[in-house]
Each structure stands twice: as C-alpha cells, then as structure tokens.
Amino acid sequence: MNTLNIIYVSIFNLFLIAPMACEDAKPDSDNEEQQTLNLSPAEEKKIHQDNAFSLSLFREAAERMNPNENILLSPISASIALNMLNNGSKGATKDAMNKALKSEGFTEDQVNAYYKKLINILPNLDSATTLKIANSVWYRQGFNILPDFLNKNENFYHAEIAGLDFGSMDATAKINSWVNESTNGKIPGIVDKIPDDMMLYLINAIYFKGSWQEKFDASKTTKMPFARSNASSLNTDFMNIEKDLNILDNGEMQGVELPYGNGQYSMLVLLPPAKTSAAELVKNLVDKDALGEIYSGFAKRKTRLYLPKFKFSYQNKLNDELTKLGMGVAFSEQADFTGVAKQDLSVDEVKQKAFIEVNEEGTEAAAVTSVGVVATSMPMVRTLKFDRPFVFFIRENNCGLILFTGIVNDPSKESNGE
C-alpha cells in the first residue's frame, strides 16, 4: 500500500486549508455554533502560501523516504508550531523562517491573526466532522522566557503554557499526557527524554475524524492485489462503491474526491501516471504549481471506485527538510531567538508524529509537531598545559613595548647562570 498511501495522507492535510475552505460553510440549522470561514484577499493569499509550504515540505520528505515505506505529514501542524516560535525570532533568522514557511510579505501580527482565525473557525466548519487543534508551550523552570513571547502564543494560538522541572520524569509524563489527550489517544507522546540543554518545547496537535458522505458497504470489501513500489504484489482489503463521484481521468492521471460530513472537508486521492512514482508526482506538483489545475479537471461521473483500507503511524525529524527550504540558520549557533529570551538559543529538532486510519466509515487522523529549543552550546573549555619548555614576554600593552622576554626550561630551578 506504499505508493498510493503517500498521496492520500499528505493531500488530505492540504485539504484542511485548501482553496475550497475559503467558501462559506453550509448552514446547519441544528447546530447554532457552526461557523463560516470568510477570508480577506490577503488571507486567501496566505492560504495559497501555506499550501505551497505543504507541498514543498512534502516533496522534501518524499525525496528522503524509503520507497518501500509509507509517509504521513501534517504540514499545517508544522506551520503552526514553527510560527509560534517565529514570534521570538529576529533579523536574519526571522527572514529565513518566513522564507521557509512561505510567510514573506506578511507582518508578524498578520500571520498571528491569520492562524488565530483558522484555529478558532476550522474546528467549527462542519458539525458532522471533528477537528481539534491544540497548542502548548513548555519551558524549563528558571529559564528567563520573555512575557511578550508567551503572551503572543497564548493570545493568538490559545497555547497552554507551563514551566516545568525538565530534570524530572514528571515533566516528560506531563507533556506526553497533553499530547495523548489532544490526539484522542492516537499519539501517546512526543518527548522521549528531555536533554540537559533543552529550554523550551512548542507543540501543536491536530486531531481529525470524518465520516464519508457516502459510506462504503463493509460487506462488499474484498481482497484484491496491490502492486507495491518494489514490484511485488500484496493482496489486501479494497473497499468499493458505485455512484456519481467527482473524479479525474485524463488518460494519464486518475483521481477522486471523497467528501466528509457536510462537505467542508474532503480527501483527494491521486494515482500517478504509469511509470511515474508517487514521489515524482509530488515533485511535479510543486515544480509546476499544478494542484489547482489538476483539481479543475475533476468532474462528476458515474464511477465504480476501489480503494484500499489502510492504517499506519509515521514519525519524522524535519530538520533536513526545513533546512533545504531555507531555515538552516535556525538550527545553527547563528540563530537569533532573542525575542524568546535574552540568551543564545537555537532549534534542536522539529519532530512530527502522525497517525491515520481509512476504512469504510471514514478517516481518523492525528499529528503532533514539537519544536525543541536549546541553549546554544558555548565554546568548549580548552585545556592548556605548559608541561614542557616555553617562552614568555612581558610587555606594555598600549604601545606594545616588550619589557622582558624569557624561556622556562626547568621551573624548579630558582637560580640560573651562576
């Protein structure tokens, strides 16, 4: 199930903020809390930039993946966590992060307000679909984190904020308990052991559960062969349905859109052209900026659809991918996060764990992104031992006048030259 699964899960994450989300949600008279997402032209531009980041991150991860394994990312989770940190970046570091995150042309306040709007409204667009977005900031007790940095993340991202004794096992347990609860138990934890130089974790969690508008009949699920990327074949469970579906079939590429709930969220599934790998398809989508063009080619047609069931977990350290996208300075000793605290800090790792299950009823998915910030390593203390003959000078420092010179061959002798 490897090749096709790569496309399912990452395009699914794109559709959390795809252009169709710019439209108003369908009204639901039974749910007064259901909201609509009305976006300004600037916010629609930021949606496009977020999708560009999603595809770019996906491409970098796909290029590094084992072709025999699945991959699952939530780029929006990474975007939120990294933009929380970006509230504390300065100078060249902020420029690099803005470039990597596709936030160029927007002020910090505009970006914060944009994500605040998404966090507030996305979970309430579809009463038949569950979407939860949670954020948290965990810092080492005694770390002089700036109040302004915490206030921005609390006010705009609704982040839970706590100072913990990072040296105790309770700190790891508390962070992982938050992760477990925020993902409905699908991701038990994100932190294994807190390093001694770790000062701060910024964490985003996303949980999604949606039922298909048209559910598959479980009694019709049947075993069929699936051709894996290594040319071997696997017999696995295929769901199937016959109905009018929004599909793409242009002679080369095939695709289907499967809506959830009231239609505010969908899964888009793309089958690469023959002799084209899933990773190559992702690269082409990025290089040609072709996702919008592909989506415009979909049309309703009577279709018999066969779709394999799948369920898997995935984790990835995104340092290399983000560095390739231009954020390398944030991981280096040249990083400037003096808006977080008045000391030298750098990003140690950006880690993501994700889970997805697709079956006859619908889709359940979760992702957690953690950004770990460490105190930048001070230069190592060098050891110098003058344990053999050495030369010395005594000089006046303003003009450099040498007053004495000498050589010590035997420091135990108190007199020489007699």
N, C-alpha and C positions, 0 to 999 in steps of 0.2 A: 504493500500500500504506500510505498515511499514516495514515488514521483508525484502522484496526484495530490497526496495529502499536503505536500509543501504548499501548493497553490491554495487549497481550501482555507487553511487556517490563517494565512497571512492576509489574503484578500478579505477574509472575514473581518479582521481587525481594521482594515481600511474602511470598511463599510460602517464602522462605528461613527466615522466622521466624514462619510462620502458626500459628494455634492447633493445627493437627493435629501440629505438631512437638512439642507437649507430650506426645504419646503416646510410649510406648516404641518404639524401633526394632525391626523384625522381626529375630529372631535369625538369624544366618548361621553355620552350623557350619563353613563353610570358611574363615572369617575371624575369628580369635580377637581381633583388635584392634577389631572393630566394637563401638561403644558404644551406650548408650541415653541419652536425654535426659529425666531425671526432674526436674521443676520444682516448686519450692515454690509455694504460693499467691501469695506476693509476687512471685516470678519470672514467674509466669503473668500477673500484673497488668502487669509491666514489658514483657512480650511485647505485650500489648494496647496499651500506650503507645507502643512502638516502631512498631507498625502504624499507630497514629494519626498519629505523626510522618511515616511513609512516605507516607500518603495526603495529609496536609497539604502536604508538600513537593512531591509530585506535582501536586497541584491548582495550587499557585503557579506551578510550571514550565509546566504545561499552559496556564494563562491567559496566559502571556507568549510562548508558542511561535508560530512561523509556522504557520498552519493547513495549509499545503501541505508541511510537513516532518515527519519522524519525531522522536520524543523517546525517550531512554533514560536512566533514572536507576538508581542503586543507593542507596536511602535508608539501608540498613544500613551501607554503606561510609561515607557521610557521618556517620552516627551515631557510628561507632567513632572516626573521625578527630577529630570535634569533642569527643567525650567524653575523648579523650586530652588535648586542650588544656584541657578543663574542669578537669582536675586542677590547673591553675595559676591558675584564676580565683578572684576574691574578691568579696565584697559584692554590689552590685547587678549586676555583670557575671555572677557565678555564678547569681544568681536569674534573670536574663534568659536565660541559656543553658539552665538547667534547664527554664524555661517553654517555650522553643522546641523543645527536644529531648524534651519530654514526660517529664522525669525528676523532676517535682515529687512530693514525698512520699517520696523515697529519699535516703539519705545518699550521700556520695561513695564511701565504702567499699562500700556495697551495689551501686551502679552498676558500680564496677570489678569486683567479684566476679561480677556477672551477666555482663558481657561476657567475662571470663576463662573462664567456664563455656561460653559459646557458642563462643568461639574454639577451645577445647580439644575440644569434642564435636561440633559441627556437621560438621566435615570427616570424621568417622568414623561417621556415622549410616547410611550406605548404601554398601556395598562396591562396588556397581555404578555409583556416581556419584562424580565427582571434584569436590571443593570445597576450595579453598585460600584461607586468609585470612592476610595478612601485614601487618605494621605496621612503621613506621620513624620515627625522629626524627633530623633532620639539622640541626645548628646551626653558626653561624659560629664559627670558631676565635677565641678571645679573648672571646666572649660569656659572661658570668658566669651561666650557666644553673644553677639550683639542683639539687643532687644529689637531693633528695627528689622533685622533679618527674620527673627521669629514672628514678629507682628505681621509682616507681609505674607508669610506662609500660612499663618493662622487665618488671616482675614480673607485672602484670595483663594487659598486652596483648602480651607477648612481643616488644616492639618492638626492632628493631635500632637501635642508637644510634651516631652518629658525628659528630665535629666536623670540619668541612671548611673549607678556604680558599675562601670563597664568591667571592673575586675571580678565581679561576682557572677555566678551561674544564673542568678535570678534575672539579670539584665537580658541575657540571651533568651531565657524562657519567656520573659515578658514580651519582647519584640516578636518572637515566633508565635506566641499566643495571639497577638494582634493580627499577624499575617493569616493564621489559621482561621480566625473568626471572620476576617474581612473577605476571605475567599470561600466561605461556607465549607471549610474543611478540605477543599480541593488541593491547597498548597499548605502543608503543615508548618513550614518555616522557611526562612531565607538566610539566617545567620547561623553559621556552624560554631565558630569560636571568635570572640572579639579580640583582634590583635592589640598589643600594648600601645601602639601609636594611633589607634583609631579614635577620632574625636567626635565623629558625627555620622549618623545614618539618616538619609532621606528616603522614604519608602512610599511607593504608590502601589495600590492593589485594585484590581478590576475583576469583577465577577459578572458573568453574563449567563442567563438561562432563557432560551426562547423556544417555544413550540412552533413547529411548522404551521403555516396557514392551512396547508393540506398535508395531513399526516400520512405517512406510509403505512400500509397494511402489513403488520408483522407476520401474518400468516403467509404472505406472498414472498417474504425474504427467502432467497435461495442461494446456494453455493454456486459461484462462478469463478473462472480463472482470472487472476490479475497479473499482468506482466510487469515484473519489477525492473528497476533500472539496471540491475546486473544481468538481465536477460533470462533470469529464472522465472518460473511461474508459481503463483500461490493461489490455492482455492480458498476463497473467503466469502463471507456473507454479503450479498448485494441486496439492498432494498430496491424496490421498483414501484413505479406508479405510471399511469397513463392519464394525461389530462392536458389542458391548454397551459403551456409554460412559456415563460419569457426566455427564449434561447438564442444562441448564436451558432450558426452553421454556415460558414462562408467558403467551404471547400477545403480550407486548411485548418482553421481553429474551430473548436466547438466549445460551447459554454452554456451554463444555465444559471438563472437567478432563482433562489428559493427564499421567499419572504417568510418572516416570523410574525406571529401575533397579529397585530393590526396593520402591519406593513411598514412600520417605521424602520425596521432593521431587516436585512437580507444577507444571505450567504451567496456569493458569486463564485462559481466553480468554473475553471478554465482548463481545458485539455489542450496541451501544446500540439502544434503541428507534428506530423510524423517525422521521426528522426531528429526532433528538437527536444532537448531535455527541459525539465521544469526550471532549472537554474538559468538556462539560456533564455527561456521565455521571460523570466523576471528581468534579466538584463535588458532584453529588447523593450520591455515596458518602460524601463527607466530611460534608456538611451533615446527612445523615440517619443517619450511622454505620451504613450499610446492608450492609457487606460480609458480616458474619456472617449476616444474614437472607437475603441472596442465596445464600450458599453452602448454607444449609439447604434451599434449594429444588431442589438438584441431586438427580437420581435416575438409576439405571441404566436405559438404554433402548437397544434396537437402533437404531443410528444410522448413516447414511452421512454422513461428515464430509469437507468440502472445506476445506482450509487452505492459504493461500498460503505459499510459501517466502519467506524474507527474510533479508537480511544488511546490516547498516549499522553505522557508527560515529557517535558523538554526543559533543559536549562542551558544557559549560555552566558559566558562572560563577554560583555560587549566592548571591552576596551579597544581591541584591534579595529573593530568596525567603526567605532566613533572616531578613532584616530585617523582612519582612512578618510572619514568625512570632514576632517579638518579640525578636530577638537583635541589634538595631541598635547597642546600646551597645558591643558587642564590636568593632565596626568604627570606633569613634569615639575621640577623644582622651580621653574619659572612661572608657575601658576600664581594668579593673583586673586585670592578669595578674601581680601581684607574687608569686604562687606559682610563676611560671616563672623570673623574675629580678627583682632589686630595681631595676628601672628602668621607665620608661613604655613600654608595648607595646600594640599593637592588631592586630587581624586585618586584613590587607591584602586577601586574597581566599580564598574557598573555591571551588576548581575541581574539576570532575569530568569525566573522560573515560570513555567506555564503548563496548563492542563487543558485538554479538550476531549469531549465525547460527542460523537454524532451517531444518532440512532433513529429509529422510526418515529419517535416522538418529537425530536428536535435536536437542539445543541446546548451543551453546558460547557462553559469555558471560563478559565480564570488565569490571571497573570499577576505577578508581583515583580516590581523593579526596585532594587536597592542601590543607592549611590553611597558608597563609603568614602568618607573624607578623613585623611590622616594628617598629622603634623608632619611637615616636610622634614626629612631626615637632615640633621645637622651634619656638617663635615666630620668624618671620623677623627678622633683624637689620635694624632700620630705620636709614636714613641721615638725619642732620640736618645741614644746612649753614647756619650763621649767616652768610650772604653778603650780607646787607643790614642796615640799621639795626635794632638790637634793644635791649630793655630788660633791666636786671638789678637784682636786690635782694640785699643781704647781710643775713641775719637770724640771730637767736639761736633755736635750734630748740626749746628746752624751752618757752618761753612765746610764741614767735613774734615777738619784738621785732625790728623792722626797724632795722638799723644803717646801711645805706647803700642808696641807690637810684641808678640811673643809666641812661643811654641811650648807646649807641655808634653814632655816625653815620659815623665815619671812624677805624678802628683804627690808621691810620698816623700820626695826629697824636699827639704826645707831650705837648702842652700846649694848653689851650683857655681862652678867657675873658680873655685878656690885653687 
